[in-house]
Amino acid sequence: MKWVLGTVPYLNALPLIWALERRDDVQLVRLLPSQLGEKLGSGELHASLSPVFDVLDGIGEAILGDGIVGATREVRSVLLFHRKPIGELRSVALDTSSHSSVNLTRVLLSNFYGANPEFVDAPPDLDAMLSHHDGALLIGDPALEAAQRSGDWQTLDLARAWHDFTGLSFTFAAWTGRRGLEENQGRELAALLNEARDVGVANIEAIARENPTRSPLSPAIRQAYLSEAIEYRFSPSHQAGMRQFARLLKRPFPPLLNP
């Protein structure tokens, strides 16, 4: 059987998929995080590295295994750039590439900062976003690269803010099986994904050196990001963080399917 798996074109996914790319029984489909839900919902994918908001919103059958993209404290690649104090923001431009980060922004500003700005969807261009709005959300590699620049803005790392207010880790994406996937298939796939994660994490130095996404960042920055900021195992703190996120969004917590 050939597994068709959806993933994202960002550095942070590489330790989860590096070993999968070397398997003959896996076909990877790269899409923006916000595009994965449609493909998973239509049954075109067996599983995808889905934004957790999509998972909480009922897209997919269950979280498969414990391979995730998460963070405790700084994630470095989900950043709100702003020129005014957070509580005074009147408008925020949102990079809509990920439903998780967009909704985390809304939850943090409303529940913890008492801010209710206008949110406007925008392409991930920091200068253009800040030319029209008080704040700008960037995710993934564009956020990492923008953080290397200097400018008349401040940055709020959303995973850091989440941890400051809740004391919990945050999960941005998790492997999610499509609806109708048989339980034995789901458990088999969960085992494969966990194993691939373990191999990838053990080879982060090689992944950073190979630079499959052609990132302009230095090898040292890439390796530090993958080994220090991003977490790849669904720990109790990540699970508790997802449950808290689900409560704030008034969404049910999804089933977990392990090998």
Secondary structure, 3 states (H helix, E strand, C coil): CCEEEEECCCHHHHHHHCCHHHCCCEEEEECCHHHHHHHHHCCCCCEEEEEHHHHHCCCCCEEEEEEEEEECCCCCCEEEEECCCHHHCCEEEEECCCHHHHHHHHHHHHHCCCCCCEEEEECCCHHHHHHHCCEEEEEHHHHHHHCCCCCCCEEEEHHHHHHHHHCCCEEEEEEEECCCCCHHHHHHHHHHHHHHHHHHHHCHHHHHHHCCCCCCCCHHHHHHHHHHHCEEECCHHHHHHHHHHHHHHCCCCCCEECC
